[in-house]
């Protein structure tokens, strides 16, 4: 349970926390960007709890985008600041982080062979 909570805290809640901390610095047309992974939408062997964390991150970003429109429209008389929230969802790449996923290179090679 501790690993699960830590993973969600680092991979999802940190986006909310950081956004809240930096909220006063946003200017018109600011952009908040986070990185996700295709494992949020499909099974990636060995990815485990990170699949849940990345799916949670994407859902959180969608809700943040909607909430930021309302929040900035309410607090700024000149209208919304048009803060964008973007999630980049990467496909499997042979990176240092990806090498930490058990059998990642094997599954990547089998996808390339298909």
N, C-alpha and C positions, 0 to 999 in steps of 0.2 A: 504494500500500500504506500509506503514512503517513497519508493521509486516512482510509482505512478503519479503521486502528488508533486514530486520534484520535477518530473518530466513536464507535467501540465503547467507548472509555475514558470519554468524556464521557456518552454516553447509556445505558450499561449498567453498566460496572465501577464508576462513581462511586456507584451505589446500594449495592453491596457494601461499598465502602470507607467510606462515610459510616455505614452501619449498624454496621460493626465498630467504628468510632471512638466511636459514641454508645451502644454496647451496654450499658455500665454504668449509663446513665441511664434505661433502660427501666423502667417501672413496670407493675404488672398492667394488662392491657387496653390497652397502648400500641398505636399503629397506625403503620405505615410506609406511605406513599403515594407513588406515582410516576405520572407522566402518560405515556400512550402515544398511539397514533394508529391509526386504522383501516387505515393503510398497513402495519401489521404483519401483517394477515390477508388483504389483497387488493391488487392492483396499483393504485398511484396514479401516473399518469404524472408524471415529473420528481422523484419522491420519492427514487429511487435507493437509496444505501447506508443511508439512514435507515430504510427498510423492514426491512432486516436487523437494524439496531441496535434497533429497537423490538420486533421479534420476539424478539431475544435478551434484552431487558429483561423482557419478559413471562415467558419461560421461566425466567430467573434469579429473578424474584419468586416463581414457583411453587416452585422448589427452596428458596429462602430460607424460605418459609412452613413447609415441611416440616422443614427443618433447625432453625429456631428453636424449634419444639415440642420436638424432641429435646434441643437445647442447653440450654434453660431448665429442662427437667424434670431434666436431669442435674445442673446446677449449683445449683439452688435446692431445698433440702430440702422447702420448703412446696409444691412442685409447679410446674407451668409458669406462666409469667407471662402466657400467652395473648396474645402479641404477634401482631397481625394484619398481613398484608402485602396491600395493595390496589393494584391498577393501574386507573386510570381511562383508558379507551380512548375518545378523542374522535372524533367524526365531523368531516368537513371543515368548518372555520369560516373566515370571512374575517377572519383576524388578521394582525398584522404578520409573524409567523413564517411563516404560510401563504403570504403574498405573495412569499416567497423561493423558493417552488416554481415552476419554470417552467410557464406555462400553467395555473396553479391556478385562477385566476378563470374562465378559459374552460371548464375541465372542471367547475367548480362550477355555472356557469350552465347547461351542457348537462344536468347531473343535475337541476337544478331544473325544466328544461323538460320532462323526461320524465314 
